[in-house]
């Protein structure tokens, strides 16, 4: 509901655009809070200045500086609306006691560090814990999700979930360094996404969290920019495109599919065959054979990843997982691919493909083409192959100096993340789709970058 009459005119003079009734209602608390923060910051600056003058006169006032720094940490925490929790308060009191012991024991440097850290510890952001016990509830929402290649990855066991009031939609996220990192779009009923984003924004603000969204679609990215009332100023940065095969219209006819046809023909000449089985129907012997392929790469059973990958490989934990298994002419398993389902099984998303190091070239292309044929028979409408990061960077032949520099940097990093190799593979399918975005605020880019890197590349504790 909008405010009417002169109230709207008054508000429009102070802010750009419109504000909902709830946003206006939140304004008084902010007006009160900002002068308090200013006073605390001013007091901190004055204390630091006084301590500096005292030290110049030969009087040791180092503890004033430490107390000032501690006060600044508290002021920042209050500004971010971080709640003071009992564990943080307990830890801060213990550290304050250690500071007192250090000063009395003639260890002023140690005492200084402990005293300054007291305010930092007191205002540390709350964390979030994984909720693997919610997987069946989330799976039901993934089944209801349409046109979202990232929907199955909501089942990653490291995620925390925020549900709508009627549990018809949910957001998957984790927190790092005071940043709530949202993975992809919400799952469930699209009609609820706008309201869900509003509620999550308020929830995050009450916990003192900033928000970053990794892998937002254009439509939902705009919802974050307009409906996250407590987190204004999110900027959209394109990071790549979905690669989605429309099953009904896909074939290998034409010059643009020549490289793909050659790859598939090569595997047929080698006598490669494929089969498609539900993950939960694997026999123990076949499961071990597939794990042997994973173990050839020495790091396959790790638990890295967050937004566009699944964990619990081959253990049948996640419902609706399909495997494409490839064998050579002797019947030996040489590779497999794993797919998650959404939209009642009519949409499939590739998790991670695995192959033996001596497998014939074109194996992954063959498994995908055979899955498309399978999909036609089973009513599958769309198959997501992967997320292509920065495809324009690799396809553009007339790069500017800046883009050329970014391209050279990406090539230097290719041995670790293999973005160009992935692009060359995906372009064979000519199925580049919608952009995906990172949504962030520039002033939080350092903490946001640290949060994204640790969530994607640092191994998680394995969840049940």
N, C-alpha and C positions, 0 to 999 in steps of 0.2 A: 504494500500500500504506500502511495506517495503522499507526502505532506502537501498541503494546499496553500493557495493565497500568497501572502507576503513572505511566509516562512520559506517557501521554495525560492523566492527571489533572493532572500537573505543568504540562503545556502549557496545558490549559484554564484553569488559574489565571492564566496570564500573557496569554493572547490570547482573543478571542472567536471562536466558531465552531471549525472544524477546520482543520488544515493538513496538506498531503500530506507524504510522506516527503522529497521534494525541497526543499520550503520549510523544513522543520526542519533539513535538512542545510546550508542556506545561513545559518542563524542565527549560528554561531560567527564567520564573517567579519564580520557586522554588529556583533556585540558587541565585537570587537576594534577596528573602525573608528570607532565613535562616540566612545569616550574620546579617540582620537587627534584627532578633529575638535574635541572640546571643548578639548583642550590647545592646539591651534593658535589657536582663537578667543580663548582666554584670553590667550595670548602676544600676539596682535594688539592686544587691548584694553589690556594693560599697556604695550606700546610706544607706543600712541597717547597714553595718559595721561602717560607719561614725557616724550614729546616736547612735549606741551602745557605741562607744568610747566617744562620747560627754556626754552620760548619766553617764558613769563611772566617768567623770570629774565634775559631778554636773550640767551639762547644759542640760536643757530639749529640746530634739530634737525628741520628739515622732511624731511630724507631718512629719518628714523625713521618719520615718518607715512607717507611713500610706501612704505617697505618693509613697514610694517604693513598697508597697504591691499593691497599685492601678496600678502602672506601670507594675508590673508583671502580673496582670489580663489582662491588655491591650495587653501585649506581647503574652500571651497565646491565647487570642482571635484572634490576627493577625496571629499567627501560624496556628490556625484552620481555617483561612480564613473566619471568621465570619463577615458579613457585619454590618456596623454601621447604624442602622435605626433611623428615626426621633423620634419615641416614646422612644427608649432607650437613645438617646442623650438628649431629654428633661428631662427624669427622672434623668439622671446622673447630669445634670446642677442643678436641684432642690436639689438633695442630696448634691452636692458640696456647694450650698448656705446654706443648713442646717448645714453642717459641719462648715462653717465660723461663723454662728450664735452661734453654741455651743462653739467654741473656744473663741469667744469674750465674751460669757456669763460665762466664767470660768467653763466650763464643758468639760475638755480635753478628757475624756474617750469617751463621746458621739461623740465629734468632730473627734476623732481618728477612731471610727467605721464608721462614715459617709464618711470620707475622703477615707479610705481604700476600702469602698464599691463602690466608684464612678467608678473605673475602671471595677469592676465586673459587675455593672449594664450596663455600656456602651457596654460591649461585651457579654451580654446575648444572647444565641442562639435564632434565630427566631423559632416560633412555627408553627404548621400547624392546619388548621381548618377542621372539618368534612365537607364532601360534600354529604349529603344525596340527594341533587337535581340531582346527577349523577346516581341514581339507575337504571333508565331505560337504560341508555347508558351502564352501567356495566352489566346489565342483558343480553343485547345482546351479550356481550363478553363471559359471563358465558355459554350461549347457545352454543357458538362455541368452548368451552374448552373441551378437551378430556382427559380421564384417569387421572383426578385430583379430588380426593375426597374432597379436601378443596375448590374447585372453588366456590360453592354456598355461602361460608362464606365471599366472597369478597363483598357481599351486606350489611354487617354490617354497620349501619348508622354512626358509629364513625370514619370511615376510610376517609382518603384523597387519591386522585388518581393521578397517573402520567401516561399519555397516550403516546403511540407511535405517531410518526409524522402523520401517516395515520389513527390513532384511531382504529387500528386493534388489539391492545393488551394494557394492562394496569397493573400497579402495585398498590396494596392497601397498605397504610402505615399510620403511625402516628409518631409524634416526641415527645420525652420526654428527657429533660436534654441534649439536643444537639445530641441525637441519633435518627436517622430515622429508626424506627422498621418496617420492611416489613413483612406482614402477608402472609405466604405460598408462592406459586409460582404465577407468573403473570397469568392473564386470557386472553383468546383470541387466536390469531394465534401463535402457537409454533415457527414457523419459524422466528418470530419477537423478540423472547425473548432475544437472545444475544444482538442485537442492542439496545433493550429497556433497558437492564441492563447497557450497556455502557452509554446511555444518562442519565439514572437516577443517575448513579454514578457522572457524571459531574454536574448534577443539584444539587445533595446533597452537593458536594464540594463547589459550588458557594454560597450555603446558610450556609456553615460552619458546616454541619452535618456529623457525623460518621454514618455508616450503620451497622445494625444488621438484620439478617433474621431469623424469627421464623417459623419453619415448612417447610423447603425447602426439595424438593425431591432430590434424588441423582443426577439426570441429571441436574436439574436447579441449585443445589448447586455448581456443577462444573462450570457452567456458571458464577455464582457470583465470584468464586475464580479466574477465568481466564479473564473475560470480564469487571469486575468493576475496570477499570484502575486507578481510583483515590482512591481506597480503597483496596490496596493490603494487604495481610497478614491475610485474613479472615480464621479462623479455623473452621472445621466442627465437631460438637459434636453431636453424635446420641442421640436422646431423646425419640424414640419410633417407633412404626410401625402403618401403616394404617391397618385397619381390613375391608376387602372388600369381599363380597360374589359375586362370579360369578354365575349369576342366572341360566344360561343354564346347568351348571354342578353340581348344588347343590341339594342334597337329604339328607334324614335322615337315609340312609342305612349304616350299619356297626357299629362296636363297638365304634369307635371314636365319634359317635353322640348319644351314649346311654343316656348321661345326658340331652342332648337337647330333645330327644324323650320323656323322662320321664317328663320333664318340660311342654312340649306341651300337652301330654296326661293328665296331672293333670288339666290343664285349661279346656280341653274338658269334663272331668268328672265333673267339676264345672258348666258346661253349658255356658262357655264364648263364645261369638260371636264377630266378628269384622266387620268393614266396612271401606272403604277407600274413602275419599272425598277431593276435593280441598279446601284449606283453605278459599278461597274467596267465597265459596258456603255455608259457615256455616250460619245457622239461628241465629238470636239474642239470642234465648233461649238456643240453643246448645252451642253457644260461651260462654254464662254465666256459663253454667254447667261445661265446661272445665276450665274456670277461677276459679271456686270453687275448683276444684282439685288442681290447681296451688297454690291457697291461703292456702290450708291445710299446706303447707310447709313454709308459712310466708315470704319467701324471693323470691318467684318465679317470681314476676314482676320486679325484679331488672334489671339493665342495665350493669351488669358486663360482662367481656369477650371481646375478640378482634379477635383472630386468628381462632378459631375453634368453633364458636357459632354465632347464629343470634339473633337479637333483634326484636322488634315489634311483639311480640308473638300474634298470632290469629287476628291481625287487618287487614289482607289482603293487607298490604302495598307492600310486596314482591311478585312478580308474580311467578307462578310455584310451590307454596308450596303445599305439600300433607300431609294429616293427616290420620293416622291409629287410629281408635277409637274402644275401647274394652268395651263390656257390659257384665254384669253377667247374670245369668239365669232369673233374674227379669226384665231385660232390663235397669238397672241402669248403667250409664257410670262409669267405674272404672279405666280407664286410656286411654292415647293417646300418640302417637309419631308424631313428625313433621319432614318432610323431604324436603330438597331443591333439585332442579333439575339442571343438567348441560348436555351438549352434546345433546341438543334438546330432553330432557326428557328421554334419554336412561341410564342416570346415576343418582342415588339418593344418598343423604348423610343425615344421621340422625343428627338432631339438638339436642334437649334435650327431653328425654322421661319423661312423668309424669304419676303417678298412685296414687290412693287413698291409705292411710296408711293401710286400711283393705282389700286391693285387694288380690286375691289369688296369691300364688307363681307361677312363670312361665309365668306371664302375658306379660312381655316384650319379652320373647322368642316366645310366641305365635303370637304376633303382627308382629314380624319380619318374621317368617315362612309364615304367611298368606300374607305378602307383597311380599315375593319371588314368591308365587303362582300367585299373581296379576301381578307381573312383567313379568312373562312368557307370560301371555296373552296380555300384552300391549307393548311388545318389549323392556322392560328394560333389559339392559345387566349387570349392576353392581350396587350393593347396598353397600354403605359404612356405617358401623355400628358405628364406633367411631375411635378415635385415642388411641392406647394402649401405655401408657408411660412406658418405661423401662421393657418390658415383659420378657427379658432375666434375669433381676434381680429376678423376681419371679419364673421363671421356672427352674433356675439353682439350683440344689441340692448340688453341690460341690463348694460352694462359697469360694473365697479367703477371707482373713481377711478384706481387703478393701471393697470387695463387700458385705460381711456380715455386716459390719458397715453401708454401704449404705442401705442395706435391713432393718436393725433395725431402721434406721432413717425414712425410708419410712413408716414402720409400725407405728411408733410413730405419724406420720403426717396423717395416714389413716383416723382418725375421721373427718379431715377437707377436704381432697381431695380424699379419697377413691380410691387410685390407685390400691391396691391389690384386692378390691372388684370388680372393673371394669375388671381387668385382669381375675379373676375367671369366670366372666360372659362371656367375649369375647372368652375365650378359648373353650367354648362349640361349637363354630361355625367353629373352625379349619381353619380360613381364614386370618391369619396374613400375611401381604404383605410387601411392601417396607418400608425401614427406612425413617424417617424424621429427619432433622438436625436443630440445631441452628448454625448459622454462626456468629462469632464474633472475635474481636481481643482481645488478653489477656490484653493488657494495658488499655483497656476500660471496663474491666469486671465489675467494681463497678457501673459505670453509666449505663451500659447495664443491669445489674441485677435489678437496681432500675427502669429502664424504663419498663422492661418486667413485673415486679411485679405490678407496678401501672396500666399498661394497662390491665392486665388480671384480677386483683382483686379489683381495686378501681372502684366504680360505675361511669359510664359516665353520663353526662347530656343527657337526652333523646332528640333525634333529631326528627324533623318532617318527 
